[in-house]
Amino acid sequence: MIGDACIADAMPKSASAAVSQARQCARAIVASLEEKDPPAAEFESVCYSLLAPRNALSIHGRFRLLDGQIREAASDARADHPSGADEAKLAAAWYAQIVADSFGA
């Protein structure tokens, strides 16, 4: 993943954005190998901030390719925001998943 070195238009230069871009790229490669059109380019990004070991908050973003550029998509307003404790669990799960995806652990 190239993360901070990429030109991501409206997307933040973050690990979660790079992972989302890499997954989209992989889907496009698979579609090409199967002689199919690639799926619509949709990306997401999340940034977790741990405030304490069991308390966190997050910022989520959704993005789409429009006229050859990555643009922020309208977000769905979440009526029920997770608690800080739930956000900490989501952050830990995100981290475990990205490590497993990256290193097969």
Biopython code that builds the backbone (N, CA, C, O; Angstrom):
import numpy as np
from Bio.PDB.StructureBuilder import StructureBuilder

atoms = [
    (1, "MET", "N", (0.843, -1.181, 0.000)),
    (1, "MET", "CA", (0.000, 0.000, 0.000)),
    (1, "MET", "C", (0.884, 1.238, 0.000)),
    (1, "MET", "O", (1.945, 1.258, 0.624)),
    (2, "ILE", "N", (0.442, 2.255, -0.695)),
    (2, "ILE", "CA", (1.261, 3.453, -0.773)),
    (2, "ILE", "C", (0.809, 4.538, 0.185)),
    (2, "ILE", "O", (1.571, 5.464, 0.460)),
    (3, "GLY", "N", (-0.409, 4.452, 0.700)),
    (3, "GLY", "CA", (-0.891, 5.331, 1.765)),
    (3, "GLY", "C", (-0.576, 6.799, 1.603)),
    (3, "GLY", "O", (-1.153, 7.474, 0.752)),
    (4, "ASP", "N", (0.348, 7.300, 2.425)),
    (4, "ASP", "CA", (0.657, 8.725, 2.474)),
    (4, "ASP", "C", (1.264, 9.269, 1.184)),
    (4, "ASP", "O", (1.252, 10.482, 0.971)),
    (5, "ALA", "N", (1.790, 8.412, 0.326)),
    (5, "ALA", "CA", (2.453, 8.881, -0.887)),
    (5, "ALA", "C", (1.505, 9.017, -2.084)),
    (5, "ALA", "O", (1.905, 9.518, -3.134)),
    (6, "CYS", "N", (0.275, 8.583, -1.935)),
    (6, "CYS", "CA", (-0.635, 8.583, -3.087)),
    (6, "CYS", "C", (-1.347, 9.929, -3.264)),
    (6, "CYS", "O", (-1.406, 10.751, -2.350)),
    (7, "ILE", "N", (-1.876, 10.118, -4.454)),
    (7, "ILE", "CA", (-2.747, 11.259, -4.711)),
    (7, "ILE", "C", (-4.162, 10.721, -4.547)),
    (7, "ILE", "O", (-4.657, 9.980, -5.396)),
    (8, "ALA", "N", (-4.803, 11.097, -3.455)),
    (8, "ALA", "CA", (-6.092, 10.497, -3.105)),
    (8, "ALA", "C", (-7.250, 11.471, -3.239)),
    (8, "ALA", "O", (-8.351, 11.193, -2.765)),
    (9, "ASP", "N", (-7.017, 12.598, -3.874)),
    (9, "ASP", "CA", (-8.071, 13.607, -4.025)),
    (9, "ASP", "C", (-8.686, 13.914, -2.661)),
    (9, "ASP", "O", (-7.981, 14.346, -1.749)),
    (10, "ALA", "N", (-9.986, 13.697, -2.515)),
    (10, "ALA", "CA", (-10.692, 14.068, -1.280)),
    (10, "ALA", "C", (-10.461, 13.090, -0.122)),
    (10, "ALA", "O", (-10.787, 13.401, 1.023)),
    (11, "MET", "N", (-9.906, 11.924, -0.413)),
    (11, "MET", "CA", (-9.699, 10.936, 0.657)),
    (11, "MET", "C", (-8.536, 11.330, 1.546)),
    (11, "MET", "O", (-7.548, 11.892, 1.073)),
    (12, "PRO", "N", (-8.652, 11.038, 2.835)),
    (12, "PRO", "CA", (-7.501, 11.272, 3.710)),
    (12, "PRO", "C", (-6.380, 10.299, 3.348)),
    (12, "PRO", "O", (-6.635, 9.191, 2.876)),
    (13, "LYS", "N", (-5.169, 10.714, 3.567)),
    (13, "LYS", "CA", (-4.022, 9.829, 3.338)),
    (13, "LYS", "C", (-3.807, 9.051, 4.625)),
    (13, "LYS", "O", (-3.092, 9.482, 5.529)),
    (14, "SER", "N", (-4.446, 7.892, 4.678)),
    (14, "SER", "CA", (-4.418, 7.083, 5.893)),
    (14, "SER", "C", (-4.356, 5.615, 5.516)),
    (14, "SER", "O", (-4.593, 5.244, 4.366)),
    (15, "ALA", "N", (-4.037, 4.794, 6.489)),
    (15, "ALA", "CA", (-3.966, 3.353, 6.250)),
    (15, "ALA", "C", (-5.312, 2.797, 5.808)),
    (15, "ALA", "O", (-5.367, 1.980, 4.889)),
    (16, "SER", "N", (-6.386, 3.222, 6.437)),
    (16, "SER", "CA", (-7.694, 2.669, 6.067)),
    (16, "SER", "C", (-8.073, 3.080, 4.645)),
    (16, "SER", "O", (-8.693, 2.299, 3.923)),
    (17, "ALA", "N", (-7.710, 4.291, 4.236)),
    (17, "ALA", "CA", (-7.983, 4.730, 2.857)),
    (17, "ALA", "C", (-7.148, 3.911, 1.875)),
    (17, "ALA", "O", (-7.648, 3.487, 0.833)),
    (18, "ALA", "N", (-5.880, 3.691, 2.209)),
    (18, "ALA", "CA", (-5.015, 2.896, 1.330)),
    (18, "ALA", "C", (-5.524, 1.466, 1.192)),
    (18, "ALA", "O", (-5.490, 0.896, 0.102)),
    (19, "VAL", "N", (-5.992, 0.889, 2.287)),
    (19, "VAL", "CA", (-6.548, -0.467, 2.235)),
    (19, "VAL", "C", (-7.782, -0.496, 1.343)),
    (19, "VAL", "O", (-7.944, -1.412, 0.537)),
    (20, "SER", "N", (-8.647, 0.492, 1.482)),
    (20, "SER", "CA", (-9.850, 0.562, 0.663)),
    (20, "SER", "C", (-9.485, 0.685, -0.817)),
    (20, "SER", "O", (-10.104, 0.046, -1.668)),
    (21, "GLN", "N", (-8.488, 1.500, -1.119)),
    (21, "GLN", "CA", (-8.038, 1.660, -2.500)),
    (21, "GLN", "C", (-7.428, 0.365, -3.033)),
    (21, "GLN", "O", (-7.664, -0.006, -4.183)),
    (22, "ALA", "N", (-6.645, -0.321, -2.201)),
    (22, "ALA", "CA", (-6.030, -1.581, -2.612)),
    (22, "ALA", "C", (-7.088, -2.640, -2.901)),
    (22, "ALA", "O", (-6.972, -3.391, -3.870)),
    (23, "ARG", "N", (-8.108, -2.698, -2.068)),
    (23, "ARG", "CA", (-9.185, -3.678, -2.303)),
    (23, "ARG", "C", (-9.919, -3.373, -3.608)),
    (23, "ARG", "O", (-10.259, -4.285, -4.362)),
    (24, "GLN", "N", (-10.160, -2.092, -3.870)),
    (24, "GLN", "CA", (-10.827, -1.709, -5.113)),
    (24, "GLN", "C", (-9.952, -2.078, -6.307)),
    (24, "GLN", "O", (-10.452, -2.569, -7.319)),
    (25, "CYS", "N", (-8.664, -1.845, -6.190)),
    (25, "CYS", "CA", (-7.727, -2.190, -7.249)),
    (25, "CYS", "C", (-7.737, -3.698, -7.503)),
    (25, "CYS", "O", (-7.761, -4.134, -8.654)),
    (26, "ALA", "N", (-7.721, -4.484, -6.444)),
    (26, "ALA", "CA", (-7.747, -5.944, -6.584)),
    (26, "ALA", "C", (-9.033, -6.404, -7.263)),
    (26, "ALA", "O", (-9.000, -7.295, -8.112)),
    (27, "ARG", "N", (-10.173, -5.799, -6.893)),
    (27, "ARG", "CA", (-11.442, -6.164, -7.543)),
    (27, "ARG", "C", (-11.405, -5.825, -9.033)),
    (27, "ARG", "O", (-11.932, -6.575, -9.854)),
    (28, "ALA", "N", (-10.786, -4.702, -9.382)),
    (28, "ALA", "CA", (-10.688, -4.299, -10.797)),
    (28, "ALA", "C", (-9.778, -5.256, -11.565)),
    (28, "ALA", "O", (-10.068, -5.593, -12.713)),
    (29, "ILE", "N", (-8.682, -5.697, -10.947)),
    (29, "ILE", "CA", (-7.778, -6.650, -11.599)),
    (29, "ILE", "C", (-8.478, -7.970, -11.837)),
    (29, "ILE", "O", (-8.378, -8.542, -12.922)),
    (30, "VAL", "N", (-9.191, -8.463, -10.826)),
    (30, "VAL", "CA", (-9.926, -9.726, -10.976)),
    (30, "VAL", "C", (-10.963, -9.606, -12.091)),
    (30, "VAL", "O", (-11.086, -10.508, -12.920)),
    (31, "ALA", "N", (-11.703, -8.508, -12.118)),
    (31, "ALA", "CA", (-12.701, -8.303, -13.173)),
    (31, "ALA", "C", (-12.033, -8.293, -14.545)),
    (31, "ALA", "O", (-12.557, -8.878, -15.494)),
    (32, "SER", "N", (-10.893, -7.639, -14.655)),
    (32, "SER", "CA", (-10.173, -7.587, -15.927)),
    (32, "SER", "C", (-9.735, -8.984, -16.372)),
    (32, "SER", "O", (-9.868, -9.340, -17.543)),
    (33, "LEU", "N", (-9.217, -9.764, -15.435)),
    (33, "LEU", "CA", (-8.794, -11.127, -15.760)),
    (33, "LEU", "C", (-9.973, -11.998, -16.186)),
    (33, "LEU", "O", (-9.812, -12.926, -16.978)),
    (34, "GLU", "N", (-11.141, -11.698, -15.664)),
    (34, "GLU", "CA", (-12.352, -12.434, -16.038)),
    (34, "GLU", "C", (-13.055, -11.792, -17.228)),
    (34, "GLU", "O", (-14.160, -12.190, -17.597)),
    (35, "GLU", "N", (-12.396, -10.784, -17.830)),
    (35, "GLU", "CA", (-12.930, -10.044, -18.977)),
    (35, "GLU", "C", (-14.299, -9.450, -18.680)),
    (35, "GLU", "O", (-15.212, -9.516, -19.503)),
    (36, "LYS", "N", (-14.426, -8.870, -17.497)),
    (36, "LYS", "CA", (-15.643, -8.196, -17.060)),
    (36, "LYS", "C", (-15.327, -6.736, -16.783)),
    (36, "LYS", "O", (-14.164, -6.362, -16.636)),
    (37, "ASP", "N", (-16.360, -5.917, -16.711)),
    (37, "ASP", "CA", (-16.176, -4.522, -16.331)),
    (37, "ASP", "C", (-15.862, -4.458, -14.845)),
    (37, "ASP", "O", (-16.404, -5.237, -14.060)),
    (38, "PRO", "N", (-14.994, -3.537, -14.455)),
    (38, "PRO", "CA", (-14.698, -3.420, -13.021)),
    (38, "PRO", "C", (-15.913, -2.892, -12.262)),
    (38, "PRO", "O", (-16.746, -2.191, -12.837)),
    (39, "PRO", "N", (-16.019, -3.222, -10.984)),
    (39, "PRO", "CA", (-17.139, -2.689, -10.190)),
    (39, "PRO", "C", (-16.986, -1.179, -10.020)),
    (39, "PRO", "O", (-15.896, -0.628, -10.173)),
    (40, "ALA", "N", (-18.083, -0.533, -9.707)),
    (40, "ALA", "CA", (-18.045, 0.913, -9.448)),
    (40, "ALA", "C", (-17.057, 1.188, -8.323)),
    (40, "ALA", "O", (-17.032, 0.481, -7.315)),
    (41, "ALA", "N", (-16.255, 2.208, -8.507)),
    (41, "ALA", "CA", (-15.229, 2.543, -7.511)),
    (41, "ALA", "C", (-15.868, 3.228, -6.310)),
    (41, "ALA", "O", (-16.339, 4.361, -6.403)),
    (42, "GLU", "N", (-15.877, 2.530, -5.194)),
    (42, "GLU", "CA", (-16.383, 3.070, -3.937)),
    (42, "GLU", "C", (-15.345, 2.788, -2.866)),
    (42, "GLU", "O", (-14.817, 1.680, -2.773)),
    (43, "PHE", "N", (-15.063, 3.785, -2.071)),
    (43, "PHE", "CA", (-14.029, 3.683, -1.059)),
    (43, "PHE", "C", (-14.571, 4.139, 0.286)),
    (43, "PHE", "O", (-15.583, 4.836, 0.362)),
    (44, "GLU", "N", (-13.877, 3.730, 1.350)),
    (44, "GLU", "CA", (-14.233, 4.233, 2.669)),
    (44, "GLU", "C", (-12.969, 4.447, 3.482)),
    (44, "GLU", "O", (-11.915, 3.880, 3.193)),
    (45, "SER", "N", (-13.098, 5.257, 4.478)),
    (45, "SER", "CA", (-11.978, 5.558, 5.360)),
    (45, "SER", "C", (-12.512, 5.697, 6.778)),
    (45, "SER", "O", (-13.610, 6.209, 6.997)),
    (46, "VAL", "N", (-11.725, 5.237, 7.724)),
    (46, "VAL", "CA", (-12.088, 5.413, 9.130)),
    (46, "VAL", "C", (-10.816, 5.731, 9.901)),
    (46, "VAL", "O", (-9.758, 5.158, 9.643)),
    (47, "CYS", "N", (-10.931, 6.630, 10.826)),
    (47, "CYS", "CA", (-9.807, 6.993, 11.694)),
    (47, "CYS", "C", (-10.292, 6.869, 13.135)),
    (47, "CYS", "O", (-11.195, 7.584, 13.571)),
    (48, "TYR", "N", (-9.670, 5.947, 13.858)),
    (48, "TYR", "CA", (-9.998, 5.769, 15.270)),
    (48, "TYR", "C", (-8.987, 6.511, 16.120)),
    (48, "TYR", "O", (-7.793, 6.494, 15.823)),
    (49, "SER", "N", (-9.444, 7.150, 17.155)),
    (49, "SER", "CA", (-8.575, 7.799, 18.130)),
    (49, "SER", "C", (-8.890, 7.228, 19.504)),
    (49, "SER", "O", (-9.994, 7.390, 20.024)),
    (50, "LEU", "N", (-7.905, 6.562, 20.077)),
    (50, "LEU", "CA", (-8.080, 6.025, 21.426)),
    (50, "LEU", "C", (-7.869, 7.143, 22.433)),
    (50, "LEU", "O", (-6.830, 7.803, 22.448)),
    (51, "LEU", "N", (-8.863, 7.338, 23.261)),
    (51, "LEU", "CA", (-8.788, 8.353, 24.307)),
    (51, "LEU", "C", (-8.266, 7.760, 25.608)),
    (51, "LEU", "O", (-7.667, 8.452, 26.431)),
    (52, "ALA", "N", (-8.505, 6.474, 25.772)),
    (52, "ALA", "CA", (-8.066, 5.685, 26.915)),
    (52, "ALA", "C", (-8.120, 4.232, 26.456)),
    (52, "ALA", "O", (-8.659, 3.961, 25.383)),
    (53, "PRO", "N", (-7.585, 3.291, 27.224)),
    (53, "PRO", "CA", (-7.584, 1.903, 26.758)),
    (53, "PRO", "C", (-8.957, 1.363, 26.344)),
    (53, "PRO", "O", (-9.040, 0.515, 25.456)),
    (54, "ARG", "N", (-10.020, 1.838, 26.967)),
    (54, "ARG", "CA", (-11.361, 1.331, 26.639)),
    (54, "ARG", "C", (-12.304, 2.449, 26.219)),
    (54, "ARG", "O", (-13.511, 2.374, 26.449)),
    (55, "ASN", "N", (-11.746, 3.489, 25.600)),
    (55, "ASN", "CA", (-12.575, 4.621, 25.173)),
    (55, "ASN", "C", (-11.979, 5.211, 23.897)),
    (55, "ASN", "O", (-10.798, 5.555, 23.855)),
    (56, "ALA", "N", (-12.802, 5.324, 22.864)),
    (56, "ALA", "CA", (-12.312, 5.844, 21.581)),
    (56, "ALA", "C", (-13.419, 6.609, 20.869)),
    (56, "ALA", "O", (-14.587, 6.562, 21.253)),
    (57, "LEU", "N", (-13.016, 7.307, 19.829)),
    (57, "LEU", "CA", (-13.969, 7.936, 18.920)),
    (57, "LEU", "C", (-13.457, 7.705, 17.510)),
    (57, "LEU", "O", (-12.311, 7.301, 17.316)),
    (58, "SER", "N", (-14.314, 7.963, 16.522)),
    (58, "SER", "CA", (-13.908, 7.703, 15.143)),
    (58, "SER", "C", (-14.513, 8.727, 14.194)),
    (58, "SER", "O", (-15.512, 9.381, 14.493)),
    (59, "ILE", "N", (-13.868, 8.838, 13.042)),
    (59, "ILE", "CA", (-14.370, 9.651, 11.935)),
    (59, "ILE", "C", (-14.428, 8.730, 10.723)),
    (59, "ILE", "O", (-13.429, 8.122, 10.339)),
    (60, "HIS", "N", (-15.600, 8.637, 10.136)),
    (60, "HIS", "CA", (-15.805, 7.782, 8.963)),
    (60, "HIS", "C", (-16.047, 8.637, 7.729)),
    (60, "HIS", "O", (-16.613, 9.727, 7.817)),
    (61, "GLY", "N", (-15.616, 8.133, 6.583)),
    (61, "GLY", "CA", (-15.888, 8.813, 5.325)),
    (61, "GLY", "C", (-16.139, 7.805, 4.213)),
    (61, "GLY", "O", (-15.545, 6.726, 4.195)),
    (62, "ARG", "N", (-17.006, 8.156, 3.302)),
    (62, "ARG", "CA", (-17.275, 7.336, 2.118)),
    (62, "ARG", "C", (-16.965, 8.177, 0.891)),
    (62, "ARG", "O", (-17.216, 9.381, 0.863)),
    (63, "PHE", "N", (-16.414, 7.519, -0.120)),
    (63, "PHE", "CA", (-15.951, 8.233, -1.303)),
    (63, "PHE", "C", (-16.306, 7.446, -2.558)),
    (63, "PHE", "O", (-16.437, 6.222, -2.526)),
    (64, "ARG", "N", (-16.460, 8.174, -3.668)),
    (64, "ARG", "CA", (-16.765, 7.563, -4.963)),
    (64, "ARG", "C", (-15.917, 8.218, -6.030)),
    (64, "ARG", "O", (-15.460, 9.351, -5.876)),
    (65, "LEU", "N", (-15.714, 7.491, -7.112)),
    (65, "LEU", "CA", (-15.007, 8.042, -8.253)),
    (65, "LEU", "C", (-16.017, 8.791, -9.109)),
    (65, "LEU", "O", (-17.022, 8.219, -9.529)),
    (66, "LEU", "N", (-15.755, 10.070, -9.369)),
    (66, "LEU", "CA", (-16.649, 10.909, -10.160)),
    (66, "LEU", "C", (-15.803, 11.754, -11.101)),
    (66, "LEU", "O", (-14.942, 12.515, -10.660)),
    (67, "ASP", "N", (-16.048, 11.617, -12.378)),
    (67, "ASP", "CA", (-15.290, 12.347, -13.390)),
    (67, "ASP", "C", (-13.781, 12.167, -13.215)),
    (67, "ASP", "O", (-13.009, 13.116, -13.354)),
    (68, "GLY", "N", (-13.379, 10.938, -12.910)),
    (68, "GLY", "CA", (-11.969, 10.608, -12.795)),
    (68, "GLY", "C", (-11.300, 11.053, -11.511)),
    (68, "GLY", "O", (-10.080, 10.946, -11.386)),
    (69, "GLN", "N", (-12.071, 11.552, -10.549)),
    (69, "GLN", "CA", (-11.506, 11.976, -9.270)),
    (69, "GLN", "C", (-12.274, 11.339, -8.119)),
    (69, "GLN", "O", (-13.469, 11.063, -8.224)),
    (70, "ILE", "N", (-11.570, 11.114, -7.028)),
    (70, "ILE", "CA", (-12.206, 10.578, -5.834)),
    (70, "ILE", "C", (-12.864, 11.741, -5.105)),
    (70, "ILE", "O", (-12.208, 12.709, -4.719)),
    (71, "ARG", "N", (-14.178, 11.622, -4.926)),
    (71, "ARG", "CA", (-14.963, 12.676, -4.269)),
    (71, "ARG", "C", (-15.670, 12.097, -3.055)),
    (71, "ARG", "O", (-16.015, 10.916, -3.025)),
    (72, "GLU", "N", (-15.879, 12.939, -2.061)),
    (72, "GLU", "CA", (-16.613, 12.495, -0.876)),
    (72, "GLU", "C", (-18.073, 12.255, -1.242)),
    (72, "GLU", "O", (-18.702, 13.076, -1.909)),
    (73, "ALA", "N", (-18.599, 11.125, -0.799)),
    (73, "ALA", "CA", (-20.003, 10.788, -1.037)),
    (73, "ALA", "C", (-20.828, 11.281, 0.143)),
    (73, "ALA", "O", (-20.319, 11.455, 1.251)),
    (74, "ALA", "N", (-22.087, 11.497, -0.113)),
    (74, "ALA", "CA", (-22.983, 11.892, 0.980)),
    (74, "ALA", "C", (-22.953, 10.788, 2.027)),
    (74, "ALA", "O", (-23.055, 9.606, 1.701)),
    (75, "SER", "N", (-22.814, 11.179, 3.268)),
    (75, "SER", "CA", (-22.746, 10.179, 4.336)),
    (75, "SER", "C", (-24.127, 9.926, 4.904)),
    (75, "SER", "O", (-24.989, 10.804, 4.940)),
    (76, "ASP", "N", (-24.301, 8.706, 5.340)),
    (76, "ASP", "CA", (-25.538, 8.349, 6.024)),
    (76, "ASP", "C", (-25.377, 8.777, 7.474)),
    (76, "ASP", "O", (-24.468, 8.319, 8.167)),
    (77, "ALA", "N", (-26.242, 9.636, 7.920)),
    (77, "ALA", "CA", (-26.169, 10.084, 9.317)),
    (77, "ALA", "C", (-26.533, 8.913, 10.219)),
    (77, "ALA", "O", (-27.595, 8.307, 10.083)),
    (78, "ARG", "N", (-25.638, 8.615, 11.129)),
    (78, "ARG", "CA", (-25.909, 7.521, 12.067)),
    (78, "ARG", "C", (-26.690, 8.081, 13.240)),
    (78, "ARG", "O", (-26.213, 8.955, 13.964)),
    (79, "ALA", "N", (-27.885, 7.569, 13.414)),
    (79, "ALA", "CA", (-28.726, 8.040, 14.513)),
    (79, "ALA", "C", (-28.177, 7.569, 15.860)),
    (79, "ALA", "O", (-28.216, 8.299, 16.850)),
    (80, "ASP", "N", (-27.671, 6.354, 15.878)),
    (80, "ASP", "CA", (-27.156, 5.806, 17.127)),
    (80, "ASP", "C", (-25.631, 5.700, 17.046)),
    (80, "ASP", "O", (-25.096, 4.772, 16.439)),
    (81, "HIS", "N", (-24.949, 6.649, 17.656)),
    (81, "HIS", "CA", (-23.495, 6.635, 17.650)),
    (81, "HIS", "C", (-23.010, 5.634, 18.689)),
    (81, "HIS", "O", (-23.527, 5.589, 19.805)),
    (82, "PRO", "N", (-22.017, 4.832, 18.321)),
    (82, "PRO", "CA", (-21.496, 3.885, 19.304)),
    (82, "PRO", "C", (-20.899, 4.623, 20.502)),
    (82, "PRO", "O", (-20.401, 5.742, 20.378)),
    (83, "SER", "N", (-20.960, 3.982, 21.642)),
    (83, "SER", "CA", (-20.343, 4.557, 22.844)),
    (83, "SER", "C", (-18.829, 4.526, 22.685)),
    (83, "SER", "O", (-18.302, 3.848, 21.804)),
    (84, "GLY", "N", (-18.144, 5.257, 23.534)),
    (84, "GLY", "CA", (-16.688, 5.248, 23.496)),
    (84, "GLY", "C", (-16.120, 3.855, 23.693)),
    (84, "GLY", "O", (-15.116, 3.500, 23.076)),
    (85, "ALA", "N", (-16.754, 3.064, 24.548)),
    (85, "ALA", "CA", (-16.307, 1.688, 24.782)),
    (85, "ALA", "C", (-16.503, 0.840, 23.528)),
    (85, "ALA", "O", (-15.638, 0.041, 23.169)),
    (86, "ASP", "N", (-17.657, 1.022, 22.858)),
    (86, "ASP", "CA", (-17.907, 0.276, 21.621)),
    (86, "ASP", "C", (-16.940, 0.703, 20.518)),
    (86, "ASP", "O", (-16.476, -0.128, 19.738)),
    (87, "GLU", "N", (-16.636, 2.007, 20.456)),
    (87, "GLU", "CA", (-15.676, 2.500, 19.465)),
    (87, "GLU", "C", (-14.300, 1.882, 19.711)),
    (87, "GLU", "O", (-13.595, 1.552, 18.757)),
    (88, "ALA", "N", (-13.911, 1.721, 20.976)),
    (88, "ALA", "CA", (-12.624, 1.102, 21.290)),
    (88, "ALA", "C", (-12.592, -0.341, 20.800)),
    (88, "ALA", "O", (-11.572, -0.797, 20.283)),
    (89, "LYS", "N", (-13.696, -1.060, 20.957)),
    (89, "LYS", "CA", (-13.778, -2.440, 20.459)),
    (89, "LYS", "C", (-13.699, -2.465, 18.933)),
    (89, "LYS", "O", (-13.022, -3.319, 18.360)),
    (90, "LEU", "N", (-14.393, -1.524, 18.269)),
    (90, "LEU", "CA", (-14.335, -1.438, 16.809)),
    (90, "LEU", "C", (-12.925, -1.119, 16.338)),
    (90, "LEU", "O", (-12.467, -1.664, 15.334)),
    (91, "ALA", "N", (-12.232, -0.236, 17.057)),
    (91, "ALA", "CA", (-10.854, 0.103, 16.707)),
    (91, "ALA", "C", (-9.954, -1.129, 16.811)),
    (91, "ALA", "O", (-9.127, -1.376, 15.933)),
    (92, "ALA", "N", (-10.117, -1.895, 17.881)),
    (92, "ALA", "CA", (-9.308, -3.101, 18.065)),
    (92, "ALA", "C", (-9.609, -4.121, 16.974)),
    (92, "ALA", "O", (-8.697, -4.774, 16.467)),
    (93, "ALA", "N", (-10.871, -4.260, 16.615)),
    (93, "ALA", "CA", (-11.254, -5.199, 15.555)),
    (93, "ALA", "C", (-10.696, -4.750, 14.203)),
    (93, "ALA", "O", (-10.222, -5.574, 13.421)),
    (94, "TRP", "N", (-10.752, -3.432, 13.927)),
    (94, "TRP", "CA", (-10.192, -2.908, 12.682)),
    (94, "TRP", "C", (-8.702, -3.215, 12.610)),
    (94, "TRP", "O", (-8.202, -3.668, 11.580)),
    (95, "TYR", "N", (-7.995, -2.967, 13.711)),
    (95, "TYR", "CA", (-6.554, -3.205, 13.745)),
    (95, "TYR", "C", (-6.238, -4.685, 13.528)),
    (95, "TYR", "O", (-5.345, -5.021, 12.751)),
    (96, "ALA", "N", (-6.957, -5.557, 14.201)),
    (96, "ALA", "CA", (-6.728, -6.995, 14.043)),
    (96, "ALA", "C", (-6.973, -7.425, 12.601)),
    (96, "ALA", "O", (-6.231, -8.248, 12.064)),
    (97, "GLN", "N", (-8.006, -6.876, 11.976)),
    (97, "GLN", "CA", (-8.320, -7.241, 10.601)),
    (97, "GLN", "C", (-7.264, -6.748, 9.617)),
    (97, "GLN", "O", (-6.877, -7.481, 8.707)),
    (98, "ILE", "N", (-6.792, -5.511, 9.789)),
    (98, "ILE", "CA", (-5.786, -4.993, 8.856)),
    (98, "ILE", "C", (-4.461, -5.750, 9.014)),
    (98, "ILE", "O", (-3.756, -5.967, 8.028)),
    (99, "VAL", "N", (-4.119, -6.150, 10.235)),
    (99, "VAL", "CA", (-2.900, -6.946, 10.441)),
    (99, "VAL", "C", (-3.068, -8.313, 9.776)),
    (99, "VAL", "O", (-2.157, -8.793, 9.101)),
    (100, "ALA", "N", (-4.232, -8.939, 9.966)),
    (100, "ALA", "CA", (-4.475, -10.251, 9.343)),
    (100, "ALA", "C", (-4.458, -10.141, 7.826)),
    (100, "ALA", "O", (-3.876, -10.994, 7.156)),
    (101, "ASP", "N", (-5.082, -9.114, 7.274)),
    (101, "ASP", "CA", (-5.100, -8.939, 5.827)),
    (101, "ASP", "C", (-3.704, -8.671, 5.269)),
    (101, "ASP", "O", (-3.367, -9.121, 4.173)),
    (102, "SER", "N", (-2.908, -7.945, 6.022)),
    (102, "SER", "CA", (-1.575, -7.551, 5.542)),
    (102, "SER", "C", (-0.534, -8.654, 5.711)),
    (102, "SER", "O", (0.326, -8.844, 4.852)),
    (103, "PHE", "N", (-0.619, -9.371, 6.815)),
    (103, "PHE", "CA", (0.437, -10.326, 7.128)),
    (103, "PHE", "C", (-0.039, -11.774, 7.267)),
    (103, "PHE", "O", (0.759, -12.671, 7.536)),
    (104, "GLY", "N", (-1.346, -11.995, 7.083)),
    (104, "GLY", "CA", (-1.865, -13.341, 7.183)),
    (104, "GLY", "C", (-1.830, -13.895, 8.593)),
    (104, "GLY", "O", (-1.849, -15.110, 8.790)),
    (105, "ALA", "N", (-1.781, -13.003, 9.579)),
    (105, "ALA", "CA", (-1.695, -13.462, 10.972)),
    (105, "ALA", "C", (-3.066, -13.594, 11.576)),
    (105, "ALA", "O", (-3.194, -13.968, 12.742)),
]
sb = StructureBuilder()
sb.init_structure("model")
sb.init_model(0)
sb.init_chain("A")
sb.init_seg("    ")
for serial, (resi, resn, name, xyz) in enumerate(atoms, 1):
    if name == "N":
        sb.init_residue(resn, " ", resi, " ")
    sb.init_atom(name, np.array(xyz, "f"), 0.0, 1.0, " ", f" {name:<3s}", serial, name[0])
structure = sb.get_structure()
